[in-house]
Amino acid sequence: MSSATGIPQHPPIDNPDDGGEQGDLEPLLGRPGDASQRENAPIVKNLVLGTGIIAEAAAALLVASVWAAVFLHPPLILFSVHPLAQSAGLLLLVQSILVVQPTHTGKQKEVGAKIHAGLNVLGFLVFAVGIISIEYNKIANHGAHFHSAHGYLGVAASFWLLAQYAVGFTMFAIPALYGGEANAKKVWKYHRSSGYALLLFLSATVITATQTDYNLNVLNIKLWATIVTFALLVIGVFPRIKKHKLGL
């Protein structure tokens, strides 16, 4: 099918006999189907579907800027592991969100949930490495744990991440804890809402890291550049949110 401009249009994902469920495909911004995985399309395309490409660019830019700053300012010390691991963990977290957002059929959701879980397990391990490195460094050097706004936000983010991972894992692997699969599914919308809020909180945590002594005296990653990067990340992720998945 072509539009009046001659540009081919995507065929509708659903049909008139779908029971009126077209609203299930409606993203936060855009038309129904704009951010939905198509039948038989490889799930890897979900990562760059719609505004996803903007989120991918932002996540890649963040990792590139952090890793370049660390490796271009030797020597590498134990403290260096923290920004390297946390930026990599955030990259994995973004992938876990992007890959599952466009899914809408039962089969797609099943595959997406498994990949989402796998990426989050890997992300958890990477985040843990970053957290352990900074804690060991502070203990070994008798450093203050709450020396900056970043320190306070970092601790809060760590506990939030742990709770988010625990709920997500148990819902997926041990639904009996919630009284069965049906009850576990009812918790999903709260898990998703918490996940998006956590992404914003993590963004603020990273932004405040630009004002720490280590960054100001060594890495010199610019505050404005970090804010722009996370603004692009939000622009890439949030318009693809499916309203019905949040109970809207």
Secondary structure, DSSP 4 states (H G I P E B T S, - for coil): -B-TTS-B-PPPSS-TTS-SGGGGG-BSSS-TTTT-PPTT--GGGGGGTTTHHHHHHHHHHHHHHHHHHHHTSPPP-GGGHHHHHHHHHHHHHHHHHHHHTT--SHHHHHHHHHHHHHHHHHHHHHHHHHHHHHHHHHHHTT--SSSSHHHHHHHHHHHHHHHHHHHHHHHHH-GGGGTSHHHHHHHHHHHHHHHHHHHHHHHHHHHHHTTSHHIIIII---HHHHHHHHHHHHHHHGGG-BGGGGT-
